Amino acid sequence: MDQQTLRNILHHREFQKMARQKALLGWGFSAVIFFMYVVYIWIIGSSPELLKIPVSPEGITTWGIYAGIFVIVFSFITTGIYVKIANGKFDKMTQDVVQAVQENHHE
């Protein structure tokens, strides 16, 4: 692929629209995950007794274990959703733009 074709792809309206959507989605998911970690760390630092409360009176498992697992699982799920969208919708949009630019280049 030559430099002119690459420039045409980068300046194509649909490619720029896809890049904005992808960036917005990525930063949005990052903000949500960051916020969740900050809240979790804030609770650990300011009110650790909340996370020491056992789930059941006779049990040894605390709510802190479940909160930590939830943060990790939520991060995995959020990342999986992003990867699915990026590798599906956004890759298809990129392929469509590349094909359109290459067809215009050969005409």
Salt bridges, closest charged atoms under 4 A:
ASP2 OD2 - HIS105 NE2 3.57
ASP96 OD1 - LYS92 NZ 2.86
